[in-house]
């Protein structure tokens, strides 16, 4: 589990060329700002300093200090890069927050019943989703829209969600089907 005092900023993809450059998928609103935060930290405590970066379509091409050949670059594939929370600017307004602020928040319906806890905020290409894990049940995805999530109160540590009709029933039906087949 990632500490809440760090924020995931990017993930290293494949090597790019033979001189140690890598493709990097940035997660911030301003991809080029990745170089502004100083050394980036990995899950295992290593740090990487950006020597150069340039945009390429929806990715960045990055050269890290000390990575000089394709083999060293390939060894970094799928490495997640974090920055210390205090190095990031505060959100501009109350509707802005970092995904890291949402991880671990309990989710309640409009009647106050707890639905689960947010475990991730993925985006598979069609917009952000909230992955919610109910206690003792399989997680489910909820669109991260104003309609589905009318209230987020980071200070109070809760999120209010309106689930689409049948969302949990269909997940329960799928679980039953798997048990019968398995």
C-alpha positions as CSV (number, residue, x, y, z in Angstrom):
1,X,0.0,0.0,0.0
2,X,1.3,3.4,-1.0
3,X,1.8,6.0,1.8
4,X,-0.6,8.9,1.6
5,X,2.4,11.3,1.9
6,X,3.3,10.4,-1.7
7,X,1.4,10.9,-4.9
8,X,1.7,8.7,-8.0
9,X,2.8,11.0,-10.8
10,X,3.7,8.6,-13.6
11,X,4.5,5.1,-14.7
12,X,7.5,4.1,-16.8
13,X,6.6,2.1,-19.9
14,X,8.8,0.6,-22.5
15,X,12.4,1.6,-23.5
16,X,12.7,4.1,-26.3
17,X,15.7,3.7,-28.5
18,X,19.1,2.4,-27.5
19,X,20.4,5.2,-25.3
20,X,18.5,4.7,-22.1
21,X,15.4,6.7,-22.8
22,X,12.0,5.4,-21.7
23,X,8.4,6.1,-22.4
24,X,6.6,7.5,-19.4
25,X,2.8,7.8,-18.9
26,X,2.2,11.0,-16.8
27,X,-0.9,11.2,-14.5
28,X,-0.9,15.0,-13.9
29,X,-2.8,17.7,-15.7
30,X,0.5,19.2,-17.0
31,X,2.7,16.3,-18.1
32,X,5.7,18.5,-18.6
33,X,5.6,19.6,-15.0
34,X,6.9,16.1,-14.0
35,X,10.4,17.5,-14.1
36,X,9.5,20.4,-11.7
37,X,9.2,18.3,-8.6
38,X,12.8,17.1,-8.2
39,X,13.8,13.4,-7.8
40,X,11.0,10.9,-8.2
41,X,10.7,7.9,-5.9
42,X,9.7,4.3,-6.6
43,X,7.8,1.8,-4.5
44,X,11.1,0.2,-3.4
45,X,12.7,3.5,-2.4
46,X,14.9,4.1,-5.4
47,X,15.0,7.7,-6.7
48,X,15.3,8.9,-10.3
49,X,16.2,12.4,-11.5
50,X,15.0,13.6,-14.8
51,X,17.8,14.7,-17.1
52,X,15.6,15.5,-20.1
53,X,12.0,15.0,-21.3
54,X,9.9,15.7,-24.3
55,X,6.3,15.0,-25.3
56,X,5.4,12.3,-27.7
57,X,1.6,11.9,-28.4
58,X,0.1,11.0,-25.0
59,X,3.4,10.0,-23.4
60,X,6.7,11.6,-22.5
61,X,10.1,10.4,-23.6
62,X,12.4,10.7,-20.5
63,X,16.1,10.3,-20.0
64,X,16.9,9.7,-16.3
65,X,20.4,10.4,-14.9
66,X,22.4,7.3,-14.8
67,X,20.3,5.3,-17.3
68,X,22.5,5.1,-20.4
69,X,21.5,2.0,-22.4
70,X,18.5,0.0,-23.5
71,X,19.0,-2.8,-21.0
72,X,19.0,-0.4,-18.1
73,X,15.9,1.3,-19.5
74,X,14.1,-2.0,-20.1
75,X,14.6,-3.0,-16.4
76,X,12.5,0.1,-15.4
77,X,9.3,-1.0,-17.3
78,X,6.2,-0.7,-15.1
79,X,8.0,1.2,-12.4
80,X,5.7,3.7,-10.7
81,X,7.0,7.1,-9.9
82,X,5.9,9.2,-6.9
83,X,6.6,12.6,-5.5
84,X,6.4,13.8,-1.9
85,X,3.0,15.3,-1.2
86,X,4.4,18.5,0.2
87,X,6.1,19.3,-3.2
88,X,2.7,19.5,-5.0
89,X,0.6,22.7,-5.1
90,X,-2.6,22.8,-3.1
91,X,-5.7,22.2,-5.3
92,X,-7.1,25.4,-6.8
93,X,-10.7,25.0,-5.5
94,X,-12.9,22.7,-3.5
95,X,-13.8,20.6,-6.5
96,X,-10.1,19.7,-7.2
97,X,-8.2,17.1,-5.3
98,X,-5.6,14.4,-5.9
99,X,-6.7,10.9,-6.5
100,X,-4.5,9.9,-3.5
101,X,-7.0,12.0,-1.4
102,X,-9.8,9.6,-2.4
103,X,-8.0,6.2,-1.8
104,X,-9.3,4.8,1.5
105,X,-12.3,7.0,1.8
106,X,-15.5,5.3,2.8
107,X,-18.4,5.6,0.4
108,X,-22.0,6.0,1.6
109,X,-25.3,6.1,-0.3
110,X,-27.7,9.0,0.2
111,X,-29.4,7.2,3.1
112,X,-26.1,6.9,5.0
113,X,-25.5,3.2,4.4
114,X,-21.8,2.4,3.8
115,X,-21.2,0.9,0.4
116,X,-17.5,0.2,0.8
117,X,-14.1,1.9,0.5
118,X,-12.4,3.5,-2.5
119,X,-9.4,1.3,-3.5
120,X,-8.4,3.0,-6.8
121,X,-9.3,5.6,-9.3
122,X,-8.6,4.0,-12.7
123,X,-9.2,5.5,-16.1
124,X,-9.5,2.9,-18.9
125,X,-9.9,5.6,-21.6
126,X,-13.5,6.8,-21.1
127,X,-13.1,8.8,-18.0
128,X,-12.2,8.3,-14.3
129,X,-13.9,5.5,-12.3
130,X,-14.0,4.8,-8.6
131,X,-13.2,1.3,-7.7
132,X,-15.2,0.6,-4.5
133,X,-14.6,-2.5,-2.3
134,X,-17.5,-3.5,-0.1
135,X,-16.6,-5.5,3.0
136,X,-16.5,-9.2,2.2
137,X,-17.5,-8.7,-1.4
138,X,-16.0,-8.2,-4.8
139,X,-15.2,-4.6,-5.8
140,X,-17.2,-2.7,-8.4
141,X,-16.7,0.4,-10.5
142,X,-18.7,3.6,-10.4
143,X,-18.3,6.4,-12.9
144,X,-16.6,9.4,-11.3
145,X,-19.1,12.0,-12.4
146,X,-21.1,14.7,-10.6
147,X,-24.3,12.6,-11.1
148,X,-22.9,9.5,-9.5
149,X,-20.8,11.3,-6.9
150,X,-22.7,14.4,-5.8
151,X,-20.6,15.0,-2.6
152,X,-17.0,14.6,-1.7
153,X,-15.9,15.7,1.8
154,X,-12.2,15.1,2.2
155,X,-12.1,16.8,5.5
156,X,-14.9,14.7,7.0
157,X,-13.4,11.6,5.3
158,X,-16.5,10.5,3.3
159,X,-18.0,10.4,-0.2
160,X,-21.7,10.2,-1.1
161,X,-22.5,8.1,-4.2
162,X,-25.7,7.4,-6.1
163,X,-25.4,3.9,-7.7
164,X,-27.1,3.2,-11.0
165,X,-30.1,1.0,-10.6
166,X,-29.2,-2.7,-10.6
167,X,-25.4,-2.1,-10.3
168,X,-24.9,-4.2,-7.2
169,X,-27.6,-6.7,-8.1
170,X,-25.9,-7.5,-11.4
171,X,-22.6,-8.0,-9.5
172,X,-24.3,-10.3,-7.1
173,X,-25.9,-12.2,-10.0
174,X,-22.5,-12.6,-11.7
175,X,-20.9,-13.9,-8.5
176,X,-23.7,-16.5,-8.1
177,X,-23.2,-17.6,-11.7
178,X,-19.5,-18.1,-11.2
179,X,-20.1,-20.1,-8.0
180,X,-22.5,-22.4,-9.9
181,X,-20.1,-22.9,-12.8
182,X,-17.0,-23.3,-10.6
